[in-house]
Amino acid sequence: MEVLGAGKQRGRAAYYGGEEYTPELSPKIKVEVLAPAEHCEWLVGVVGDAARTGEVGDGKVWVVAVESVLRIRMGEVGREAV
């Protein structure tokens, strides 16, 4: 997803119409992955390796437990819905 956010690179000057300004929000990319718990450690490593540039703004990876999933169209619940 393309999103906007404020990070440590905030304050970097940008130009629009020949005028310098300091944007409050910078364009970011957000990636969401829903996977079984046993794949989480591997996925964190893969995403981290793929996204790492060594520059400010590389981002973060965090894992959140999902209590329940429902595929609305099919009525599937739990792992079947994933």
N, C-alpha and C positions, 0 to 999 in steps of 0.2 A: 504494500500500500504506500502511496505517496502521502506523507503527513508533514506537518510543520512542528517545529520544536525549538527550544532554547537550550543550548549546551554550552560547554566551556569555550567554544569558538565564537560565542556571542560577542558583539562589538566589532566584528570585522567589517570594514567599510565596504559598501556596495555602491554601484552607480546605476541610476535610472534617468534617462533623458538628459544625460550629461551632468547631472547633479549627484553629488556624493550624499549618501545617507547611511544610517546604521540600522539595519533591519532588526526588529525585535524577535522575529521567528525565522528560522532557517529551514529550507526544504530538507526533509529526511526520508528515509525508506524504512518501513516497518514490515517485518516478516513474522507471520504467526504460523506455528506448526502444531498440530494436534497429533500426538503419537502415544503409543503404549509406554508405561513407566519404564519398562526394561530397555527401551531405545533412547531414553533421555540423555544419559551420559554421552553416548556416541553422537547424538544429534548436536549437543552443545559443542563438542569438539569440532565437528564438521562445519557448523555455522561459524564458530569462532575463527577457525583456520581460513575459511573462505572470505570473511569480512575484514580480517586484520590487515591494515595498511601500515600501522605503526604511527599514524598521525592522530592528532586530536580529532574526536568525532567518530572514531571507529564504532562506537556504540556499546551496547550491553546485551547480554543474553541472560534471561532468567526463566526459571521453571516454576510453573504454577500447577498445582494438582487440580484436576477437573473432577468434580463430584459426580456429575451425570451429563450424559449427552443424549439428545433426542433428534433423530432425523424426522422432521415434521412430515414430509411427504409420504414416507413409507411406514412411519410409526415405530421404527426400530429404536431400541434403547441400548445404552452401554456400548461395548466393543463392536457390536453389530452395526451401530450407527456411525462408527468411525470408518 
